């Protein structure tokens, strides 16, 4: 399919936001008279500071254009009251954004047009992003020549990071524009920022020559769930036309709503929810279905409208639904048809919004652990940035004969139990939400209560005898403290000028919290600057005890040999230099772990406690011999390298591809004795204790500088065991899940 045809719906909805001398950003038409863009684009168009948080004056007019529909015509617009979400530093509050610091929250604006749109302009359809699908974006002018192609790298609330894989170089002016999924013909988010490392920018400009291994430019986008969370009163967004199951839904609806009055009332309900005019006279079942399948969460809204109508007009069909919450055969047929048309949505707009608001305040359950607790056999790669993402995944799963409580409600019960451990009154609101939604979904409340009791029993059985009991509530969790892991500081290192200068991004992870992108350094910086930023992040961004934080470096395979553990900051006024390799558990991880090696990783995870290790000496230095050993021992998850350091690079890449979790090596020495020394470091150490054992060896070597045989001074550790989060910065996101017992 030609790109012009693929992007026809994008072109019909693309908006240029104009400033004094031309386009300053972009936007997307979301309704006949509404445009969605970024707040900082509006600020730029009005000549204000980009991060100004004050709402623009009501008389402030913005100039818009639909360049791919009618390039000559301009349309005026104003910021819609209630549609202003300025950039802010934190998820809660109005803390100002430090200029140039990523990521920030908010940064959205809804504009209401003063006149009609040009003929041919149409609101865009929206869909949830897919972590495996490529998207395209246009610069503010809308010229197709400026199209860039990008592939999602990581989802970390509030943004999605995407690597640019084709098209022109990125620059300011893409902000506010739609991220378009050609395969699914839908908008999946808005561009909010771009990043290009200094060397790539120089190469694109023809300064200093190119570099074939330079890091790709990165586009940051605001995902659809984040947009809907920030703008809960925004009219429901349209979706691509649904086909499969529509006729079944129509037939089932005709059996449930059997009188003109019930059909008309149901339409008034939907029209009010979606912002469409109600016909009253002449409405029919086909119009109801059309309204539902063309809007985000429209099908769950249709079920809620039908349920409410039946409650008010029970004579409409006494046998179809009986009493709300106890559906009959016709109602069950309607519900099944709705799941065919909309298999991934079962919550209405209000239900999803209310739950997202509650989960945003929960701090005790980690997303990956919660998903594993509810779906222990799920092996599909997931990109989870928060608890709300888990809920979006679980909406697609139905209850079973053995477990009548659907996974969605089970997850909310588990989160409520985790929050109860801190005596947080938020649990009562989660309980009330569960009761309301269970009633509307037709789930027996007795089954929910039984699941709560069973979960509380499992929690009590898992708690050590000496541990104090939690507050009595009957709403426990299934796996004890879900995901209570140590905090992490993760650094994606992007060497640009040999191995001396770097650009990088730093992410902060807290136990049970969402990942936060806290530092983006897009200019060449020395290792001392990297370490200084790590120290600052430990002090200001790690909410748990920063002394226990694990420091993880993500690097490309060719940079695994960097002596990162020896890096230090410059001497300061606070007791000298900061050396993370000595004072923190520090490991190296690679950005090249992909889904192809997931099967090997999972197999080695299952046998990690008893599989022993492989030692690769000189006779294993040949990559074919090493590969054969890894094939013969598919259970081994730990490898020690003691061959010539010149052979380390190829062997490390081979270990990563084979799914090996832990590789320990010495950067300068080799030989049989080195292998024995390094093996002794790991002797009797459980997988999760390896980083601390290596840190102590490094510290001993520093404390005993007169002993040249001490191996700790040049130890490097590649470490990716099962208690770590999956590599969020890998080119293809994937999931590392604990094996089911």
N, C-alpha and C positions, 0 to 999 in steps of 0.2 A: 504494500500500500504506500502510495506517495505521501511524503511528509505533509503536503498541503491538505490532503484528505484526512490523514491521521490527526492533524491538529486543527481541523475545521471548528470544532466546538471550543477549543482554546482561543482561537482567533476571534470568535464571536463574543467572547466574554472578556478579552484582554483590555485593560484600561491603562492609559498613560496619565500619570499625575504631573502636571506642568508647573514649573516655577517661572521666575522672571526671564530666564534665557533658554528655556527648553525643558525637556523631561527631567525630573529629579528622582523619579521612582515609578513604580507600577502598582496595579491593583487588579481586582477581578470582580466582575458583576455577579452578585449572588441572588438578586431578585430584580424585578422589573425596574425598581428605582433605588436600589442599594448597591454600594460598592464596598468591598473589604480591602483594606491595605494596612500598612504598618504606620503606627503613630509617628515614628521618626521621619517617615516620608512626608506626612502632613506638616510636621514642624519645618522641614526643609522647604517645602513649597510656600509656606507662609513667612519664610525668612527668620524663623526662630531657631534657638539652639536645638540640636537633634534630640537631646534628652530632656527637654522641657516637659514637666509633668502637668502644668496647668492646662485646663481645657481651652481650646481656641475660642475666641469670642463668637457669640451667635451670629454676628454680622460678617464673620470672616468667610469669604467665598473662595472656594478652590476651583481651579480650572482643570477639567479632565478632557481626555480625547479617547476615541475608540479607533486607533490608527489602522487596524486591520479590517475595519468595517467602513469607516468614512474618515479619511485622514484630515479633511478640511474642517470638519465640524467640531466645535468645542461645546462642552456641557458644564454648567456650574453645579457646585455641590457644597453642602455644609456638613460638618460633623454631627452625626445623629446623637441627641441626648441619650445617655446611657450606653453609647457605643464608643466611648473614649477610654482606652486602657493604655496609659503612657508607659514607657520603659521604667522598670524599677529593679533594684538590685536583688531583692529577695522575693520568695513566693508570697509572703505575707507582709503587709505594710506598704509604705510609700518611700522606702529608702532610695535616695538618688543613685543613678548609675554612674560609675566612674568612667569617663570617656575612654573608649578604646578597650575596655575590659569586657570580656565575654565569659559566660552567657548571662543574659538578663531576662527578666520575666515581663509579661504584658506585651507592650509594643504593638498594639492593634487599634484600628480605628474603623468604624462603620460610617460611611458617607451617604447622605440622602441626596439624590439628584434633584435639581430645581426644575428640569424639563424632561422631556421624553428622550429615550435613547435613540440613536440612529437606526433606521430599518436594517435588520440583519443582526443586530446585537441580541444575544440571548444569555440568560444566566447560566453559569457553568455547573455541570454535575460534579459532585464530590464523592470521594471514597476514602476509607482508611488506607494509609500507606502500607506497602508491602516491602519488607526488608530485603527482598531479593530482586525487586523490579527497578529498572532504570527509569529515570524521569528526565524531563527537559524543562528549561526555563528560558525566558526571553528578557533582553535588556529593556529599559523603560521605553525606548522608542517603538518597540514591537517589531522591528525589522527582523525577518526570519534569519538574516545573515548572523545575527547575534545569538542564535540558539546555542545553548550549551547542554551537554548530556552529562548526567551525574548518577552515581550509584550510591544508595544508602550505605553508610559505614557503621553508625551506631545511633541508637535512640537513647538520649539522656535528657530527661525533662529539664527545661521546657523545650528543648530543641532537638532536631534530627541533624546529624552531620552527614554530608554526602561528598564523596570524592568526584571531582570533575574528570570525566573519562573521554571527553571529546568536545570539539567546538572551539570557539575563540577563548582567549584568556578572560578571567573574571575581573570585574572592576565595580566600583560603586555605581549604583543605578539599577541593579537587579532587585533591590529591596522592595517588598510589597507585592511582587509579581507571583503568579501561581506556579507551583511545581506540578507539572502535567505528566500523568502516567499514560503514555500512548497505548499501551497494551489494554488497559481497562477504560480508556477514554474518560478520565476523571481527574479533577484536581485533588491532590493529596496533602497540600500544605501551602504555606507562603514562604518565600525567600525573606530572611530577616538580616543576614549578614554574609559577607564573603571573606575568604582568607587566601592569600597566595604568598608563599614564602619568598624571601627577598631574591634568592638566586633565580627562581622561576620567573619572577617579574623582570629581572635583568635580561634573562635569556630571551623572553618574549619580545623585549624591546630591542634585542640585538646588541646588548652591552655585555662584554666579557665572555661571549660564547655560551653555548648551551651545555646541558648536563643530562645525559639520558636517564640517570637514576634519580633525578630530583623529585621531591615529593609532589604529589598532585595538589592543585588548588582545592580548596574545601568551600562548599556552599552550606550554610546553616539555614534550616527551615523550621517554621513553627508548624507542628503537626495538627491534623484535624482535631484529635481529642483535646489538645491544648487550646485550640481556638474556641471550641465549644465550652470548655471549662472557663475560659476568661470572659466569654460573652454568652452567658446562659440564656439571655432573653433575645438573642439573635434569631430571626425567623429560621425555621428548619431548612436546611440546605437540600438542594435537589440531588438526586442520584441518577446514574444511568438507568435507562428504562429496563425494568425487570421483565423477563419472559417466562422462564420455567416456573410452573405452578400457578400462574395468574388465572388460568381458566378454572383450576381447582378451587382457588380462593374465591372466585366469583360465584361458582356454583354453591359452595358452602355458605357464603354470605347470604345468598338468596334463601337458603333454608333457615337461616337464623333470623334475619330481618324480613318479616313476611307482610308488613303493612306499610303503606306510603308514609304514615306518620313516623314510624320508627326509622325509615330510611332518611327522611328529611331531618329528623333530629340528629341522627348520626352524622349527616353531612354538615350541619351547623357546628357540631363539635369539632370536626376535622378542619373546617374552614377557619374557625377561630384559632386553632393550634397552628395552622400553616400560613395564615395571613391571606387566604384566598376569599373572594366574595362568595357567599352562599346563595344558591339559586332558589331553594325551597320548592318552587314549582318546577317540574320537569327534571328533578334530580332522579338518579337511578343508581343501581348497584354498581354499574360499570364506572360511573364517575367516582364513587367512593373508592373503588379499587385503584383507579387512576391517580387520585390524590395520594393514596397511601404509598404505592410503589414508586412514586416519583420524588419522595422526600426522605431525608435521613430519619430513621426510626419511625417512618410512617406506618409500617405494618403493625408494630406494637401499639401505636396510637390508634389504629383502626380497631384492634381488639378491645382496647380500653373504651373507645367510643361505643362499640357494640355492647359491651358489658354494662356500661352506664345506661344506655338506652333501654336495655332489657330490664334493668332494675327499676326504671321509671315507668315502663310499659310492659309489665309481665304478661299481659294478655296478647302481646304481639306474637309470642310463640311459647306457650307454657311448657312444652316438652323440649324446647331447644336447649335451654340453659338451666331450667329450674331456678334455683337461687344462685346468685353470684358466688363463686367459690366452689360450687358443686355442679360442674357442667355436665350436660347430657350428651347423647351421641352426636347430635348436630353441632353442638358447640365444640366437641372434641375434634370433629372433622374440620371445622373452621380453624382450630388451633394448629392442627397438623398441616393444613394447607399454608397457613401463615409461615410456618417454619420452613416449608419448601421455598417459598418466595423470598423470605428473609432469614436464611439459616444462621446468621451470625448476630442477630439482634432480637432480644426478647424484652428489653426494658424500654419504657417510654422515655421521652425527653426528660421529664421531671424526675423519674426514678433514677436514671443514669446520672443526672446532674447532682441530685441529693447525695447519692452514694459516693460520687467522685469528691464532693466537698468533705464528707466524713473521712474518707480514706486519706485525703491529703494531710489530715492531722494525726494519722496513726504512725507510730514510730517503732513498734515492736516486731513486726513481721517483715521479712525480706521478700521481695517479689518472687525470686526464683525458688526459694524454699517453700513459699505458699503454693505455687503451682505444682511443685513436686509432691507436696502433701495431699493435694486434691486429685491430681492426675499422675500417680507414681509411674505409670508405664508410658507416659507421653515422651516420645523421642524426637518430635519435630522441632527444628531450630526456632527459637523465639527471641525476639528483641524486646526485653522488658525494661522499662525505665521507672516503673512505679507500680503500686498496687492496682491502680486503675487499669493498667495494661493487662494485668492478670484477669480482671473482671471482663474486659473485652474479649479475651481468649475464651473464657469459660462460658460466655453467653451462648456459644455454639453447641454446647453439650447438653443433652437431655438426661433426665433421671433414668435409672434402670430398674428392673424388677427387684434386684437385690438391694438397691439403694434408692428409695423414692424421692429423696431430697436431691435436687439437681446440684451439680458441682458449683454453680454460681452461688447458691445460698450456703453451701457447705463452706466455701471460702470465706464468706462474710462472717459466719459463725466462728471460724477459726481465728480470724482477725479480732473479733470481739473478745474471744477468750484470751488472746495475747495481751490486748489492751487492759483487760481486767486485772492482770498480774500487777499492774502499777496503780490499781485502784482508780483508774481514769473513768470519770463519769461518761466519757464518750461512748463507752460500751452500751449504755442504756439506749442511746440514739441508734446505734447499730442494731440492737435487738428490736427496737420499734420498727426500723426500716425493714428488717427481715420478716417480721410478722405481717406488715402491710403487703409486701410483695408476694410472700407465700400465699396469702389469701387470694390475691388477684391471679396468681399462676395456678391456682387449684391444688397446691401442695398441702397435704394434711399437716396441720400444726403439730399434731402429736408426733409425726415422723421427725419434724425439725427438733422438737424437744428431746426425742430419743437420741438423735445425733449429737446434740449438745451434751447430754449426759454421758454418752459413750466417749466423746472427746475428752470430757473432764476426767473420766476414769483413766484414760490412756495417759493424760498429763500427770496425774497423781502417781501412776505406776512408774513413769519415767523420771520423777523427781527424786534426787538422793534423799535417803532417810533423814539426814541432818538438816535438810533444807526446810525453811518455814513454809507452812501451807499457804496457798494463795487465798485471797478473799473468797469467801463462800458465795458462789453464784450459779453453779451448774452449767456454765458456758465455757468449758475449757477448750484447749487446742489439741491437735492430734500429734504433734511432734515436739512437745516441750517448748523451749524458747526458739521459735521459728527464726532461723537464720541469724542467730546472735553471734556474729563473726566480728573479728577485730576490725577497726577502721583501716582504710587503705588510702594511700596517695599514689595515683597512677600517672606516669609521665610517658607520653608518646614522644619519642625522640626522633627528630628528623635531621640527620647530618646534611649540611649543605656545602660547606667549604672544607673538603677533606674530612678529617676526624677531629678538627679543632673547634669548629663553629657549628651551632645548631639552631634550628627553630623547634618549637615544642608546644605541646598542650598538656595541661595538668588537670586531672579530674580528682575530686574528693568523694570518697565513699564512706558512709557511716553505717553502723550496724542497723539494719532495718530501714534505712532512709534511701532516698533516691540519689542516683549519681549526679554530681554537679560539676560542670565544666567551669573551672575557676581561674585559669590562666591560659591565654593564647599569646605566645611570643612569635611574631612573624618576621622578626629581624634577626640577623645572625648574632648569636650570643655565645660567649665562652662557657665552659663547664662551671665556672664559679658562679655565673649568673643563674644557671639552672639550679644549683644547690641553694643559692640564696632564696629563690622562689619556692623551693621545697620547704625550707625552714619557715618562710612566711605562711605558707598554706597550712603547715602543721600547727602553727600558732593561732591562726584566725579562722580556718575552715573546718578543722576536725573537731566535731562536737564531743566525741568520746575522749578518753585519755590519749593525748598525742604520743605519750611514751610507748604505748603498745602498738602504734600504727605500723603497718607494713608498707614499705616503699617498693613499688613495682615499676620497672622501666620496660616499656615496650619498644623494641627496636627491630629493624629489618635484619634478616639472617646474616648479611655481610658485616653487621656491626655488633654481633654477639661477643666479639673479642674485646670490645672497649673496656678499659679498666675503670668502670663506673664506680666500683666500690671504693676506689682511692680518691675520688673527687672530693673536694672540700671548698668551702667558701673562703673568702678573704678574712683575715683576722679583723675582729671588731672589738667593740667595747664590752662584750658579754662573755668573756672567758675564752677568747680565741676563736679559731675556725670551727665550723660545723662540718662533720664528716659523717654523712648518713650511713656509709658502709660499716662504721664502727658503733654508732649509737642507735641505729635502727636496723631491724631485719630488712635486708635489701636483696631483691632477686631481680633477675633479668627474665623477661618473657618476650616472645616473638610475635610480630604482627602477621605472620604467614600461616598460622594455624587456620585451616579451613575445614569445610564440612567433609572433604574427602578423607581426612584422617580421624573423623569422629568415631568410626567403628573400632579402629585400633585403640583409640584412647579409652573408649568404654570398656573394651575387653581387658585392657591392662588395669583399669580402675578396679574392676571386680576382683582381681587377684593381687592387688597392690600390697596387702599386708603380709603375704606369704611367698611372693614370687622371687625374692632375692634380687640380685643385680647382675649386670654384665660389666666386665672390665675390658675395655678396648685398648690393648697395647700395640706394639709395632706390628705384630702379625695380623692385627685386625684393621690396620690403617687403610688397607685397600678397601674402597667403598663397596666392592662386590662381596668381599668377605664379611664386612660389617652388616651389609644388608641381609646376607644369608643367616647370620647369627640372630638378627632381629626377627627373621621369619621363623627360625627354629624355636625361638623363645617368645612366642606372642603374648605371654603373660607378664613379662618383665617390664616394669615401669621406671626403673632407675638404671642409669648408665654412668660409669666412671671412665673418663678419657685419660690415658697416660701415654699416648703415642706422641710423635713429633708434633709440636704446636702448629706447624705448617699444615697439618692434615685436619685440624680441628673444625675448620669452617664447613667442609663437605660432610663430615660425620655429624655435626650438629644439625645441619639441615635434614640429614637422613633420619636422625632420631625424632625430630619434630614431625616429619611426614609419617613416621611409623606410629605416632601416638605416645611416645615416651614422655612421662611427666617431669622427670628430674634428671638433669645431666650436671655432673660436677667435674671440673677440670682445673688444671694449673696452667697459667698463661705462659710460663717460661720454661718450666722443668718437665722432663718426661722420663720414662723408664719404669721398671718393675717396682722399685721401691716407692716411687711416687704413687703408683696404683695402690700399694698396700697402705700408704699413709692416708690417702683420700678415702679409701674404703673404711679405715678405722674411724674417720669422722662420722660416717653414716651408721656405724655399727651400733645396734640397739636403739636407733633413733626412729621414731614413727614418722610417717611422711609429713605430717603437719609440723613436726619439730625440726625439720631440716634447715629452714632459714635461720633459726636461732642457733643451731649447732655450728653453722658456717660463720655466723656473726662472731661467735665466741672464738673460733679459730683465728679469724682476722684480728680480733682484739689481742689474743695471746701473742701473735706474731709482732704486733706493734709494741706490746709491753716487753718483749724479749728481743730487742733488735740485734743482740750479739750472737744469736743462734741462727746461723745461715740455713740450717736444715729444716727450720720450721716452715711448713707449707702454707700457713694461713695468709701470708702477705699477698699472694697472687691468686687467691681462689676466686673462681667465677662460678655462678650457679644459675642455670636455667631451670625454672621451677614452676610447674603448672599442675598441682595436685588437685584432688576432687573437692577440697574444702575452699578452693579459691573461686571467685567469680569467673565467668567465661571471659575470654579476651574481648572487651567491648570495642576495640579499635581495629579488629581484623578486617580485611577488605570485604569478606563475606561473613556477616554475623552468624553465629552458631551458638548452640547451647551445650554446656557440659553438665549433665545431670548425674546425681548420685545413683548408682545402680539399685534397683529394687531388691530388697532382701527377701 
